Amino acid sequence: MNIKSLKIIKVYPLLISIKMIKEMKVAFFSTQKYDREFFLRENDKFGFNLVFHESHLKEETLGLAAGFKVICVFVNDCITENMLI
């Protein structure tokens, strides 16, 4: 699996359909309790399907990103060129 097809997007609430919102699955990696609390609180406005992983994203854990259109990584994640190709 690779994440080449994933794109960085900006979300404009007025332009997103209800169907897109309910289908939007977002995987977060390297999350801490305070990260989850913040994103869950902000997500009340959007209703995305958020999944949080405490593990870092790296080649060995890339399978956890399968099926997600959006992933969120933090500074301690290790994204290699092989993962993007």
C-alpha positions as CSV (number, residue, x, y, z in Angstrom):
1,M,0.0,0.0,0.0
2,N,1.1,3.6,-0.6
3,I,-0.3,7.0,0.2
4,K,0.5,8.6,-3.1
5,S,-3.1,9.1,-3.9
6,L,-3.8,11.0,-0.7
7,K,-4.0,14.7,-1.2
8,I,-3.7,17.6,1.2
9,I,-7.1,19.4,1.2
10,K,-8.6,22.4,2.8
11,V,-12.1,21.9,4.1
12,Y,-14.6,24.6,3.3
13,P,-17.7,23.7,5.4
14,L,-20.2,25.3,3.0
15,L,-18.9,23.3,0.0
16,I,-19.1,19.8,1.5
17,S,-22.2,17.8,1.0
18,I,-23.7,15.8,3.9
19,K,-22.9,12.6,2.1
20,M,-19.2,13.5,1.8
21,I,-19.1,14.3,5.5
22,K,-20.5,11.0,6.6
23,E,-18.2,9.1,4.3
24,M,-15.0,11.0,5.2
25,K,-12.8,8.7,7.2
26,V,-9.8,10.3,8.8
27,A,-7.0,8.3,10.4
28,F,-4.8,10.1,13.0
29,F,-1.4,8.7,14.0
30,S,0.7,9.5,17.1
31,T,-2.2,11.0,18.9
32,Q,-2.2,11.9,22.5
33,K,-5.2,12.4,24.8
34,Y,-5.1,16.2,24.3
35,D,-5.0,15.7,20.5
36,R,-8.0,13.5,20.5
37,E,-10.0,15.9,22.7
38,F,-9.2,18.8,20.4
39,F,-10.0,17.0,17.2
40,L,-13.2,15.4,18.6
41,R,-14.4,18.8,19.8
42,E,-13.7,20.5,16.5
43,N,-15.2,17.6,14.6
44,D,-18.6,18.4,16.2
45,K,-18.9,21.0,13.4
46,F,-18.3,18.4,10.6
47,G,-19.2,14.9,11.7
48,F,-16.3,13.1,10.1
49,N,-15.5,9.5,11.0
50,L,-12.3,10.0,13.0
51,V,-10.1,7.1,14.0
52,F,-7.2,7.7,16.4
53,H,-4.0,5.6,16.6
54,E,-1.5,6.0,19.4
55,S,1.1,4.3,17.2
56,H,3.4,6.3,15.0
57,L,2.9,6.0,11.3
58,K,5.9,4.2,9.7
59,E,6.3,1.5,7.1
60,E,5.5,-1.2,9.6
61,T,2.2,0.4,10.6
62,L,1.1,1.7,7.2
63,G,-1.6,-1.0,6.9
64,L,-3.5,1.0,9.6
65,A,-4.1,3.7,7.0
66,A,-5.8,1.3,4.5
67,G,-9.3,2.5,3.6
68,F,-8.8,6.1,4.7
69,K,-9.0,8.9,2.2
70,V,-7.3,11.3,4.7
71,I,-4.5,10.7,7.2
72,C,-3.1,13.1,9.8
73,V,0.5,12.7,10.9
74,F,2.5,14.5,13.5
75,V,6.2,15.3,13.8
76,N,7.2,12.0,15.3
77,D,5.8,10.0,12.4
78,C,8.2,8.7,9.8
79,I,7.0,9.1,6.3
80,T,9.4,7.6,3.8
81,E,9.7,8.0,0.0
82,N,8.6,4.4,-0.4
83,M,5.4,5.1,1.4
84,L,4.5,7.9,-1.0
85,I,5.3,6.0,-4.2
